[in-house]
């Protein structure tokens, strides 16, 4: 989870309502890829909830004066953000500096900044003014608006307190064996001396880990149905239609054969299956389970009130659709960096060998893999799978001496901040050692977002990446494809290497031992 994503997952027991919200896209896709449309809105909001407002009402566009904002690229130049976001951000930073504004008709002005002073003030800002949930809201139509990702204020704090313990670092130890066994099963399927794309393999691993560790689904008829339904739902959202769904005009249910109609029905099927699982676990007295869904079912607030089933459903979908794809993309970028830096790969492999000895990697080893974690961090610094976070302003504020009006979305730019030469020595050089032996400023490095909205799944994602990569280093020798250069490719909400990152396995060991 993932990944890395901008922030992370959050009563009325009732039959599942039909899904009417638009599918997930990332913050950048929401504002740019979906920018030709009005802001995403829920087609049929739940009773007693305010429906998402139109872009004008929701963002106070009437009070936003263009002259108050930093200059930025024009409309057609902004479209380049869809095709190549990193090149667009580099070009904009060279031309406009630390601040620039994206203006698209029907969408609130989107003010990017890579100024670390501004980023500190944004992440430490009053959560009643700096609304992350409102900035993320269009994703809610995809994963469900009860997810922690889309809540603000007291509702966000309430649900975060209930959810965070399930992702505490110590909890991760229970998942080590699951993560290793899933990685091993996938590695066993890789062909020898035959090119194949490794990104789909990483997605297969992260999906199966979520099925087992998050949903707690093993072999049962209901588990098989949930797995099948989620596979179909994710495949639809990750397809070209997932991008087209950003246009409200295409979110029309024309029956089960239409793309949006299929998404609505699959979401409804998943809701029914998950709610049945929730009822079964609440009614059945059995041995305690360690999966995240079961822990969330036991969570209670100070008044003894649990999370309702709709919040649980939306949280599970966010973990799957956000954490699954972002973690898989991050794993792929790490492998790409290791292929291009064989000396780094060999040092990481030696560390795994030294830490684990003759044992398969387990919970006792993960925290000792410091260099491997540094490799992961350095990859997330240079190759973030989501390029920015976002906060929508509910009142005029001054940030780093710059006045901004209510209604705009301020966007701490992960990609540009991670590459600032005044923050990072030899900023464009891949150098994992920079993450060893020193504390990194959280306003200079924030792949999982920042402040109280930092992704609650960050520890889970990092833990999983370390185990999966350790198994890959221990069990296989990978070779790059001659002539291949990784380029950007959008996969659902994340940026992944192009063509699935084709690689060759030159040799494979028979088991998880070194």
Secondary structure by P-SEA (a helix, b strand, c coil): ccccccccccccccccccccccccccccccccccccccccccccccccccccccccccccccccccccccccccccccccccccaaaaaaaaaaccccbbbbbcccccbbbbbccaaaaaaaaacccccccccccccccccccccccccccccaaaaaaaaaccccccccccccaaaaaaaaaaaaaaaccccbbbbaaaaaaaaaaaaaacccccccccaaaaaaaaaaaaaaaaaaccccccccccccccccccccaaaaaaaaaaaaaaaaaaaaaaaaaccccccccaaaaaaaccccccccccaaaaaaaaaaaaaaaaaaaaaaaaaaaaaaaacaaaaaaaaaaaaaacccccccccccccaaaaaaaaaaaaaccccccbbbbbbccccccccccccccbbbbccaaaaaccccccccccccccccccccccccccccccccccccccaaaaaaaaaaaaaaaaaacccccccccbbbbbbbcccccccccccccccccccccccc
